[in-house]
């Protein structure tokens, strides 16, 4: 378990739930996942909540994440948006609530953060964090509220290693989570460096990419609805990448998958 700066803990790997149905999320829970990553924008919070209930797993063992979309930025709107998510999920509380994108043009993310602080104080959110925030945006958030996010979820994979942001998060005591840690599966097995490392350890290219994430200190949240792949994506702690292998993987950087720069990208 990874300890956050607020004392709460998260598993070292989560299950991304974008476009998954309740049965696929339930399959992930049965495979051993205890961290679920959802978002209001994904449109399937109800299915995630259904899977949690159907699993029969003690709620205290699970960590359920969801995210605030752009259309609910602002203090009052954030309170409303969270209520929508909580109702969709059918849960009494959320373990981790994130601002999905900063949307600097709207200039409302600080007000949203203040609302999230209030919700945490009320006990309906255990930990609060952000997603896709840059160094400058974190600077402002912390300076104006005095509260440091527990998590910053960012695009992070061997093709976009984000060394600077990873280091900046770490210097503040922020745990980095990785979305699209498998780069949407793009070319992983066809990259000689990845294929060679996978063969050396007797694992899959996907497992190499996920292990690279965890050894960087990040929490990857790979998405898969296939039971076999779900289990494989959890089975990454039986081998360790060498320093040379880590450096080689980090040297594969070529940019964002979709060019979604948080200083300009907007998602509502």
C-alpha contacts under 8 A as a table, 3 or more apart, distances in Angstrom:
res1	aa1	res2	aa2	distance
1	X	9	X	5.91
1	X	10	X	5.39
1	X	11	X	4.58
1	X	12	X	5.85
2	X	9	X	5.27
2	X	10	X	5.10
2	X	11	X	6.05
2	X	12	X	6.15
3	X	7	X	6.01
3	X	8	X	5.85
3	X	9	X	4.36
3	X	10	X	6.55
4	X	7	X	5.33
4	X	8	X	5.42
4	X	9	X	5.77
4	X	10	X	7.53
4	X	150	X	5.77
4	X	151	X	7.66
4	X	173	X	7.72
4	X	174	X	7.24
4	X	175	X	6.55
5	X	8	X	7.44
5	X	150	X	5.64
5	X	173	X	6.02
5	X	174	X	6.76
6	X	127	X	7.21
6	X	150	X	6.60
8	X	126	X	7.68
8	X	127	X	7.22
10	X	35	X	7.08
10	X	63	X	6.93
11	X	14	X	6.88
11	X	34	X	6.74
11	X	35	X	6.25
11	X	219	X	7.85
12	X	214	X	7.15
12	X	218	X	7.83
12	X	219	X	5.21
12	X	220	X	7.39
13	X	33	X	7.53
13	X	35	X	7.07
13	X	219	X	5.38
13	X	220	X	5.33
13	X	221	X	5.89
13	X	222	X	7.98
13	X	234	X	6.94
14	X	33	X	6.30
14	X	34	X	6.93
14	X	35	X	4.55
14	X	36	X	5.70
14	X	37	X	6.68
14	X	219	X	7.15
14	X	220	X	6.26
14	X	221	X	4.34
14	X	222	X	6.78
15	X	28	X	7.04
15	X	33	X	6.48
15	X	35	X	6.20
15	X	36	X	5.03
15	X	37	X	5.94
15	X	221	X	5.03
15	X	222	X	5.62
15	X	223	X	5.70
15	X	224	X	7.61
16	X	36	X	6.34
16	X	37	X	4.91
16	X	38	X	6.72
16	X	179	X	7.96
16	X	221	X	5.10
16	X	222	X	5.30
16	X	223	X	4.16
16	X	224	X	7.23
17	X	20	X	5.25
17	X	25	X	6.79
17	X	36	X	6.92
17	X	37	X	5.90
17	X	38	X	5.60
17	X	48	X	7.66
17	X	223	X	6.01
17	X	224	X	7.68
18	X	38	X	6.68
18	X	39	X	7.93
18	X	42	X	5.62
18	X	44	X	7.57
18	X	223	X	7.09
19	X	42	X	6.65
19	X	43	X	7.85
19	X	44	X	7.00
20	X	23	X	7.99
20	X	24	X	5.83
20	X	25	X	6.43
20	X	44	X	7.40
20	X	224	X	7.93
20	X	225	X	6.31
21	X	24	X	5.39
21	X	25	X	6.35
21	X	44	X	7.18
21	X	47	X	5.81
21	X	48	X	7.51
22	X	25	X	5.15
22	X	26	X	5.99
22	X	47	X	4.49
22	X	48	X	5.84
22	X	50	X	6.18
22	X	51	X	5.07
23	X	26	X	4.97
23	X	27	X	6.11
23	X	51	X	6.79
24	X	27	X	4.96
24	X	28	X	6.43
24	X	225	X	4.91
24	X	226	X	7.26
24	X	227	X	7.79
25	X	28	X	5.05
25	X	29	X	6.44
25	X	47	X	7.89
25	X	48	X	6.43
25	X	51	X	5.96
25	X	225	X	7.07
26	X	29	X	5.03
26	X	30	X	6.19
26	X	51	X	4.85
26	X	52	X	7.11
26	X	54	X	7.38
26	X	55	X	6.29
27	X	30	X	5.03
27	X	31	X	6.15
27	X	225	X	7.58
27	X	227	X	6.09
28	X	31	X	4.95
28	X	32	X	6.49
28	X	33	X	5.71
28	X	225	X	7.48
28	X	227	X	6.82
28	X	230	X	6.10
28	X	231	X	7.80
29	X	32	X	5.19
29	X	33	X	4.83
29	X	34	X	6.43
29	X	55	X	7.01
30	X	33	X	7.27
30	X	55	X	7.44
31	X	227	X	7.20
31	X	230	X	6.71
31	X	231	X	5.60
32	X	231	X	7.64
32	X	234	X	7.73
33	X	36	X	7.37
33	X	234	X	7.67
34	X	61	X	6.75
34	X	62	X	4.83
34	X	63	X	6.03
35	X	62	X	6.06
35	X	63	X	4.64
35	X	64	X	5.97
35	X	65	X	7.55
36	X	62	X	7.88
36	X	63	X	6.29
36	X	64	X	5.00
36	X	65	X	5.98
37	X	64	X	6.43
37	X	65	X	4.86
37	X	66	X	6.25
37	X	221	X	7.01
38	X	42	X	6.93
38	X	44	X	7.77
38	X	45	X	6.57
38	X	48	X	7.55
38	X	64	X	7.56
38	X	65	X	5.64
38	X	66	X	4.57
38	X	67	X	6.88
39	X	42	X	5.31
39	X	43	X	7.40
39	X	44	X	7.87
39	X	45	X	6.82
39	X	65	X	7.42
39	X	66	X	4.30
39	X	67	X	4.45
39	X	68	X	7.04
39	X	69	X	7.78
39	X	100	X	7.86
40	X	43	X	5.73
40	X	44	X	7.39
40	X	45	X	6.41
40	X	66	X	6.63
40	X	67	X	6.02
40	X	68	X	6.61
40	X	69	X	6.57
40	X	85	X	6.11
41	X	67	X	7.81
41	X	69	X	6.15
41	X	268	X	7.62
42	X	45	X	7.37
44	X	47	X	5.20
44	X	48	X	6.44
45	X	48	X	5.02
45	X	49	X	6.22
45	X	66	X	7.98
45	X	85	X	6.91
45	X	88	X	5.57
45	X	89	X	5.20
46	X	49	X	5.13
46	X	50	X	6.11
46	X	88	X	4.75
46	X	89	X	4.82
46	X	90	X	7.12
47	X	50	X	4.95
47	X	51	X	6.21
47	X	89	X	7.56
48	X	51	X	5.17
48	X	52	X	6.37
48	X	89	X	6.61
49	X	52	X	5.07
49	X	53	X	6.38
49	X	88	X	7.46
49	X	89	X	4.36
49	X	90	X	5.91
49	X	91	X	6.94
50	X	53	X	5.20
50	X	54	X	6.07
50	X	89	X	7.44
50	X	90	X	7.89
51	X	54	X	5.04
51	X	55	X	5.93
52	X	55	X	5.33
52	X	56	X	7.20
52	X	57	X	7.25
52	X	59	X	7.78
53	X	56	X	5.96
53	X	57	X	7.70
57	X	61	X	7.08
57	X	62	X	7.68
58	X	61	X	5.53
58	X	62	X	7.23
59	X	62	X	5.39
60	X	63	X	7.79
63	X	94	X	7.72
63	X	95	X	5.34
63	X	96	X	7.31
64	X	94	X	5.81
64	X	95	X	5.23
64	X	96	X	6.40
65	X	94	X	6.40
65	X	95	X	5.96
65	X	96	X	4.60
65	X	97	X	5.75
65	X	98	X	7.62
66	X	85	X	7.50
66	X	94	X	7.45
66	X	96	X	6.66
66	X	97	X	5.33
66	X	98	X	6.49
67	X	97	X	5.51
67	X	98	X	4.59
67	X	99	X	5.62
67	X	100	X	5.26
68	X	72	X	6.69
68	X	73	X	7.58
68	X	78	X	7.14
68	X	81	X	6.65
68	X	82	X	7.03
68	X	97	X	7.36
68	X	98	X	6.12
68	X	99	X	4.88
68	X	100	X	5.41
69	X	72	X	5.82
69	X	73	X	7.16
69	X	81	X	7.89
69	X	99	X	6.96
69	X	100	X	5.68
69	X	101	X	7.26
69	X	267	X	7.10
69	X	268	X	5.45
70	X	73	X	5.40
70	X	100	X	7.35
70	X	101	X	6.88
70	X	103	X	7.01
70	X	266	X	7.56
70	X	267	X	5.84
70	X	268	X	4.10
71	X	268	X	4.95
72	X	77	X	4.78
72	X	78	X	5.20
72	X	80	X	7.37
72	X	81	X	5.56
73	X	77	X	5.87
73	X	78	X	5.64
73	X	108	X	5.85
73	X	109	X	6.37
73	X	111	X	7.69
73	X	112	X	5.68
74	X	77	X	5.31
74	X	78	X	5.78
74	X	108	X	5.14
74	X	109	X	6.70
74	X	110	X	7.91
74	X	111	X	5.16
74	X	112	X	4.78
75	X	78	X	5.34
75	X	79	X	6.67
75	X	111	X	4.87
75	X	112	X	4.81
75	X	113	X	7.70
75	X	114	X	6.73
75	X	115	X	5.14
76	X	79	X	5.28
76	X	80	X	6.48
76	X	115	X	7.32
77	X	80	X	4.96
77	X	81	X	6.01
77	X	112	X	7.91
78	X	81	X	4.93
78	X	82	X	6.07
78	X	112	X	5.63
78	X	115	X	6.34
78	X	116	X	7.44
79	X	82	X	5.31
79	X	83	X	6.40
79	X	115	X	6.38
79	X	116	X	7.67
79	X	119	X	7.74
80	X	83	X	5.19
80	X	84	X	6.43
81	X	84	X	5.12
81	X	85	X	6.43
82	X	85	X	5.07
82	X	86	X	6.11
83	X	86	X	5.06
83	X	87	X	6.01
84	X	87	X	5.18
84	X	88	X	6.09
85	X	88	X	4.98
85	X	89	X	6.08
86	X	89	X	5.15
86	X	90	X	5.99
86	X	91	X	5.97
86	X	92	X	7.20
86	X	93	X	7.00
86	X	94	X	7.31
87	X	90	X	5.06
87	X	91	X	7.12
91	X	94	X	7.21
92	X	124	X	6.84
93	X	123	X	7.43
93	X	124	X	4.46
93	X	125	X	5.65
93	X	126	X	7.53
94	X	97	X	6.72
94	X	124	X	6.31
94	X	125	X	4.93
94	X	126	X	6.45
95	X	125	X	5.69
95	X	126	X	4.72
95	X	127	X	5.92
96	X	125	X	6.43
96	X	126	X	6.10
96	X	127	X	4.75
96	X	128	X	5.53
96	X	129	X	7.08
97	X	116	X	7.87
97	X	125	X	6.74
97	X	127	X	6.54
97	X	128	X	5.00
97	X	129	X	6.14
97	X	130	X	7.81
98	X	128	X	5.98
98	X	129	X	4.66
98	X	130	X	4.48
98	X	131	X	6.11
99	X	102	X	6.83
99	X	109	X	7.68
99	X	112	X	7.82
99	X	113	X	7.81
99	X	129	X	6.76
99	X	130	X	4.64
99	X	131	X	5.76
100	X	130	X	6.46
100	X	131	X	5.01
100	X	132	X	7.02
101	X	130	X	7.61
101	X	131	X	5.83
101	X	132	X	5.67
101	X	133	X	7.08
101	X	262	X	6.91
101	X	266	X	7.19
101	X	267	X	6.88
102	X	109	X	5.84
102	X	131	X	7.65
102	X	132	X	6.99
102	X	133	X	6.23
102	X	137	X	7.69
102	X	262	X	6.74
102	X	263	X	7.85
103	X	106	X	5.77
103	X	107	X	6.84
103	X	108	X	7.76
103	X	109	X	7.25
103	X	262	X	7.26
103	X	263	X	7.32
103	X	264	X	7.13
103	X	265	X	6.93
103	X	266	X	5.70
103	X	267	X	7.68
104	X	107	X	4.84
104	X	108	X	7.40
104	X	109	X	7.44
104	X	263	X	6.46
104	X	264	X	7.25
105	X	264	X	7.63
106	X	109	X	7.91
107	X	110	X	7.55
108	X	111	X	5.37
108	X	112	X	6.33
109	X	112	X	4.91
109	X	113	X	6.08
109	X	141	X	7.93
110	X	113	X	4.95
110	X	114	X	6.34
110	X	140	X	7.93
110	X	141	X	5.75
110	X	144	X	7.51
110	X	145	X	7.74
111	X	114	X	5.07
111	X	115	X	6.46
112	X	115	X	5.12
112	X	116	X	6.30
113	X	116	X	4.96
113	X	117	X	6.21
113	X	141	X	7.60
114	X	117	X	5.10
114	X	118	X	6.42
114	X	145	X	7.09
115	X	118	X	5.06
115	X	119	X	6.31
116	X	119	X	4.95
116	X	120	X	6.14
116	X	128	X	6.75
117	X	120	X	5.12
117	X	121	X	6.25
117	X	128	X	7.38
118	X	121	X	5.05
118	X	122	X	6.31
119	X	122	X	4.98
119	X	123	X	6.46
119	X	124	X	5.97
119	X	125	X	6.01
120	X	123	X	5.08
120	X	124	X	6.05
120	X	125	X	4.65
120	X	126	X	5.94
120	X	127	X	6.76
120	X	128	X	7.21
121	X	124	X	7.90
121	X	125	X	7.93
122	X	125	X	7.59
123	X	126	X	6.35
125	X	128	X	7.11
127	X	150	X	6.63
128	X	149	X	6.04
128	X	150	X	6.03
128	X	151	X	7.24
129	X	149	X	4.41
129	X	150	X	5.14
129	X	151	X	4.64
129	X	152	X	6.02
130	X	133	X	6.47
130	X	149	X	6.49
130	X	151	X	6.12
130	X	152	X	4.89
130	X	153	X	6.42
131	X	151	X	7.74
131	X	152	X	5.05
131	X	153	X	4.31
131	X	154	X	5.84
132	X	152	X	6.78
132	X	153	X	5.97
132	X	154	X	4.82
132	X	155	X	7.33
132	X	262	X	5.97
133	X	137	X	5.90
133	X	138	X	6.40
133	X	152	X	6.73
133	X	153	X	7.96
133	X	154	X	7.48
133	X	262	X	6.58
134	X	137	X	5.23
134	X	138	X	6.17
134	X	165	X	7.04
134	X	262	X	7.05
134	X	263	X	7.81
135	X	138	X	5.17
135	X	139	X	6.13
135	X	165	X	6.87
135	X	168	X	6.83
136	X	139	X	4.99
136	X	140	X	6.42
137	X	140	X	5.28
137	X	141	X	6.19
138	X	141	X	5.05
138	X	142	X	6.10
139	X	142	X	5.51
139	X	143	X	6.00
140	X	143	X	5.06
140	X	144	X	5.98
141	X	144	X	5.56
141	X	145	X	6.20
141	X	146	X	7.76
141	X	147	X	7.62
141	X	148	X	7.62
142	X	145	X	5.38
142	X	146	X	4.92
142	X	147	X	5.36
142	X	148	X	5.41
143	X	146	X	5.67
148	X	172	X	7.69
148	X	174	X	7.57
149	X	152	X	7.03
149	X	174	X	6.36
150	X	173	X	7.58
150	X	174	X	5.18
150	X	175	X	6.25
151	X	174	X	5.28
151	X	175	X	4.77
151	X	176	X	5.72
151	X	177	X	6.84
152	X	169	X	7.25
152	X	174	X	6.63
152	X	175	X	6.39
152	X	176	X	5.04
152	X	177	X	6.16
153	X	176	X	5.64
153	X	177	X	4.31
153	X	178	X	5.69
153	X	179	X	6.60
154	X	176	X	7.11
154	X	177	X	6.23
154	X	178	X	5.36
154	X	179	X	5.83
155	X	160	X	7.35
155	X	178	X	5.61
155	X	179	X	4.92
155	X	180	X	6.13
155	X	181	X	7.18
155	X	256	X	7.50
156	X	159	X	7.95
156	X	160	X	5.69
156	X	161	X	5.55
156	X	162	X	6.36
156	X	178	X	4.98
156	X	179	X	6.21
156	X	180	X	6.71
156	X	181	X	5.56
156	X	213	X	7.79
157	X	160	X	5.22
157	X	161	X	5.50
157	X	178	X	7.41
157	X	180	X	6.90
157	X	181	X	4.65
157	X	182	X	6.14
157	X	183	X	5.89
157	X	209	X	6.96
157	X	213	X	7.16
158	X	161	X	5.27
158	X	181	X	7.96
158	X	183	X	7.78
158	X	209	X	6.73
158	X	212	X	7.97
158	X	249	X	5.64
158	X	250	X	5.50
158	X	251	X	7.57
158	X	252	X	5.78
158	X	253	X	6.01
159	X	183	X	7.22
159	X	250	X	7.60
159	X	252	X	5.25
159	X	253	X	4.01
159	X	254	X	5.29
159	X	255	X	6.24
159	X	256	X	7.56
160	X	252	X	7.69
160	X	253	X	4.80
160	X	254	X	6.13
160	X	255	X	5.11
160	X	256	X	5.91
161	X	250	X	5.77
161	X	253	X	6.03
162	X	165	X	5.50
162	X	166	X	6.03
163	X	166	X	5.12
163	X	167	X	6.09
164	X	167	X	5.23
164	X	168	X	6.16
165	X	168	X	4.94
165	X	169	X	6.04
166	X	169	X	5.26
166	X	170	X	6.23
166	X	176	X	6.61
167	X	170	X	5.05
167	X	171	X	6.15
168	X	171	X	5.14
168	X	172	X	6.62
169	X	172	X	5.40
169	X	173	X	6.40
169	X	174	X	4.85
169	X	175	X	6.60
169	X	176	X	6.58
170	X	173	X	5.02
170	X	174	X	5.47
170	X	175	X	6.59
170	X	176	X	7.68
171	X	174	X	7.48
175	X	217	X	7.79
175	X	218	X	6.73
175	X	219	X	7.78
176	X	217	X	7.43
176	X	218	X	4.96
176	X	219	X	6.40
177	X	218	X	5.29
177	X	219	X	4.49
177	X	220	X	5.65
177	X	221	X	7.19
178	X	181	X	5.51
178	X	213	X	7.56
178	X	218	X	6.48
178	X	219	X	5.94
178	X	220	X	4.50
178	X	221	X	6.06
179	X	220	X	6.52
179	X	221	X	5.86
179	X	222	X	7.04
180	X	183	X	5.05
180	X	184	X	5.80
180	X	220	X	7.99
180	X	221	X	7.28
180	X	222	X	6.30
180	X	223	X	7.70
181	X	184	X	7.56
181	X	209	X	7.04
181	X	210	X	6.53
181	X	213	X	7.29
181	X	220	X	5.83
181	X	221	X	6.83
181	X	222	X	6.01
182	X	185	X	5.21
182	X	186	X	7.52
182	X	188	X	7.68
182	X	206	X	6.24
182	X	209	X	6.26
182	X	210	X	7.04
182	X	222	X	6.75
183	X	186	X	5.69
183	X	188	X	7.99
183	X	257	X	7.12
185	X	188	X	6.08
185	X	206	X	7.59
187	X	190	X	5.05
187	X	191	X	6.25
188	X	191	X	5.62
188	X	194	X	6.54
188	X	195	X	7.55
188	X	205	X	5.95
188	X	206	X	6.97
189	X	192	X	7.62
189	X	194	X	6.53
189	X	195	X	5.43
189	X	205	X	5.46
189	X	206	X	7.91
190	X	194	X	7.72
190	X	195	X	6.68
191	X	194	X	5.46
191	X	195	X	6.05
192	X	195	X	5.02
192	X	196	X	5.86
193	X	196	X	5.28
193	X	197	X	6.29
193	X	248	X	7.15
193	X	249	X	7.15
194	X	197	X	5.24
194	X	198	X	6.07
194	X	205	X	5.92
194	X	208	X	7.08
194	X	209	X	7.90
194	X	249	X	7.14
195	X	198	X	5.11
195	X	199	X	6.16
195	X	205	X	6.03
196	X	199	X	5.17
196	X	200	X	6.21
197	X	200	X	5.07
197	X	201	X	6.41
197	X	205	X	7.90
197	X	208	X	7.26
197	X	245	X	7.17
198	X	201	X	5.38
198	X	202	X	5.80
198	X	203	X	5.02
198	X	204	X	5.46
198	X	205	X	5.37
198	X	207	X	7.81
198	X	208	X	6.08
199	X	202	X	4.92
199	X	203	X	6.46
199	X	204	X	7.67
200	X	203	X	7.94
201	X	239	X	7.02
203	X	207	X	6.28
203	X	208	X	7.08
204	X	207	X	5.16
204	X	208	X	6.47
205	X	208	X	5.04
205	X	209	X	6.40
206	X	209	X	5.16
206	X	210	X	6.27
206	X	233	X	7.34
207	X	210	X	5.11
207	X	211	X	5.98
207	X	232	X	7.19
207	X	233	X	6.14
207	X	235	X	7.50
207	X	236	X	5.81
208	X	211	X	5.16
208	X	212	X	6.11
208	X	236	X	7.75
209	X	212	X	5.11
209	X	213	X	6.43
210	X	213	X	5.02
210	X	214	X	6.44
210	X	220	X	6.60
210	X	233	X	7.32
210	X	236	X	7.09
211	X	214	X	5.12
211	X	215	X	6.12
211	X	236	X	5.76
211	X	237	X	7.33
211	X	240	X	7.52
211	X	241	X	7.43
212	X	215	X	5.22
212	X	216	X	6.28
212	X	241	X	7.14
212	X	246	X	6.44
212	X	249	X	7.60
213	X	216	X	5.20
213	X	217	X	6.71
213	X	218	X	5.47
213	X	219	X	6.88
213	X	220	X	6.32
214	X	217	X	5.06
214	X	218	X	5.08
214	X	219	X	5.98
214	X	220	X	6.98
215	X	218	X	7.25
215	X	241	X	7.94
222	X	233	X	7.32
224	X	227	X	7.88
224	X	229	X	6.60
224	X	230	X	6.00
225	X	229	X	7.79
225	X	230	X	6.99
226	X	229	X	5.40
226	X	230	X	6.02
227	X	230	X	4.98
227	X	231	X	6.27
228	X	231	X	5.29
228	X	232	X	6.22
229	X	232	X	4.85
229	X	233	X	5.95
230	X	233	X	5.25
230	X	234	X	6.65
231	X	234	X	5.30
231	X	235	X	6.40
232	X	235	X	4.99
232	X	236	X	7.47
233	X	236	X	6.63
234	X	237	X	7.93
235	X	238	X	7.03
236	X	239	X	6.73
237	X	240	X	7.31
241	X	245	X	5.86
241	X	246	X	6.29
242	X	245	X	5.08
242	X	246	X	6.20
243	X	246	X	5.10
243	X	247	X	6.20
244	X	247	X	5.11
244	X	248	X	6.12
245	X	248	X	5.00
245	X	249	X	6.16
246	X	249	X	5.22
246	X	250	X	6.17
247	X	250	X	5.11
247	X	251	X	6.14
248	X	251	X	5.07
248	X	252	X	6.99
249	X	252	X	5.59
250	X	253	X	6.36
255	X	259	X	7.48
256	X	259	X	4.97
256	X	260	X	6.89
257	X	260	X	7.82
260	X	264	X	7.64
260	X	265	X	5.41
261	X	264	X	5.65
261	X	265	X	5.43
262	X	265	X	5.19
262	X	266	X	7.81
